Amino acid sequence: MTTTSGKPVSPALVLAGFIAAVAVVAVAGALASTDAPAVYASLNLPAWAPPAWLFGPVWTVLYLAIAVSGWLYWRAGGDRRGFTVYGVNLVLNLAWTPLFFGAGAYGVALADIALLDAAVVATILLFRRRSPLAAWLQVPYLAWVLFATALNTAIVVLN
């Protein structure tokens, strides 16, 4: 891979950039959810709600997969449309935590996560054209976000 000036781009440096971008989303979410355990414990939850401690480890693995997925798409010559949807995906992901935990706007957070569901599906569809592996790395993320959508829906109904 080369830049527009013809100089080679280090794949490791680009991977670090993807990891950094996703880390910004993760850190911002963590900062917006410092009260998350207390808020989560105060909610009426469905019987199938996971324990609060599970979210951190799951998101850590998912965020790494999201970063590697973007990098693989870049390595495969990904186009602007795919990167735009990927970026929208990250912005929607970033918005959910402050909406839900910071503002207690469970209904607005539900609308956000429904849009996130669609953005992840679109990311998978666009990424698979260039890199099936990049697309597959998004599938566990989609599964978790769909589960989170169901949980968010239950919280809206129960609270």
N, C-alpha and C positions, 0 to 999 in steps of 0.2 A: 504494500500500500504506500502511496505517495501523497504528499500535499499538493496543492495547486501550483506551488513553486517547483515541484518535481523532487523535493527532498523526501526520503523515506520516513514513514511514521512508525514509531516503535509500538508493536502490538501490546507489549507489556504496559506502556504508558497509557495507551487507550483503555486497556482493561482497568488500570488504576483510576482513570477518569470515570468510567462507568461505576466502579465501586464507590468512588467519592460521591457521585450524584445520588446514588441510592442511599448511601450513608447519610447524606443531608436529610433525605426524607425520613429515614429511621430516627435520626437524632431529633429532628423537629417534632416528630410524633412522640418520642419519649419525653421531650421537654413539655409538650402540651398535655401530657397524661401523667404528670407526677402524682396526681390524686386518683389515678385510674383504679388501683386496688380497692380503695375506700368507696369510690363511686360504684364500681362493679358489685361489691359486696352489699351495697345499699339497695340495689335493684331487685325487683321481682323477676327472677330468671326462670326459664323453662327447666324441667328436670334434666334435659340433655345438655345444658350449658357446661362448657369445660371449666375447670378450675382456673383462677386468675394466673397462676404461675405458668400455665402452659403457653400463654400468648408470646412471651419473650423468646423462648427457644424456637417456636414455630416460625415467628417472623424473622429471626436471625437467619435461619436456613432459607426461607423464601426470598429474603432480600438479596442474599448471595446468588441464588438462582436467577433472580431478575437481572442482576448486574451482568452475570455471565451470559445470559440470554441476549441482552443488548449488544454485548461485545461480539458474540458469535454472529449476530445479524450484521454488525459492522464488518466483520471479517469476510462475510459472504457478499459484500458489496451492497448492503441494505440501502434503500432509497429514502428520500425525504418523507414520503407519506408514512412509511413504517416508523421512522424516528419521531414523527409528529405524534402519532398515536401512542407510541411508547412514552413520550413526554407528557401527554394528556393523562395517561395512566398514572404516572408518578405524581402529577399535581392532584388528581382526584384521591389518590392514596394519602397524600399529605394532608388534604383537607378533612378527611374523615375523623381523625383523632381529635383535633380541636373542636370540631362540631359536636361530636358525641360526648367526649369526656370534659372538654373545657367549657362548652356552652350548654351542655345538657339538651341540645337540640336534636333529639332522637329521630324525629320525623325528617328533618333536613339531612341528617346523617344518612338516613335510609335512602333518600333520593340520591345523595352523593354516591353511596355504595352501589346503587342500581346502575348509575352511569359508569361506575368503575367496572362492574360486571361486563357491561357492553364493551368498554375500552379494552379489557383483557382479552375478550373473545376476538375483537378486531385485531389486536396485537398478534395473537396466535395465527389468525388467518393470513395476515400480511407477512409475518416472519416465516411461515412454512414455505412460502414461495421461494425464498432464498436459502433458508437454513432450517430443515426439519428439526434438528436438535435444538435450535434456539426456540422454536415453537413449543417443542415438548417440555422445555424447562419452564415454560409459562403455565403448563397444565396444573401442577400442584398449587400454584398461586391461584389459579381460577377456582379450583376445588375449595381452597380455604376461604376465598372471598365469597363464593356462593354460600358456604356454611355461615360465614359472618353475616351475610345478607339475611339468611333465615333467622339467625340469632337476633340481629337488629330488629327484624320484623316482630319477633316474639316479644322483645323488650318494649317496642312501641305499643303492642296490644296489651301487655301485662302491666304497664306502668302508665 
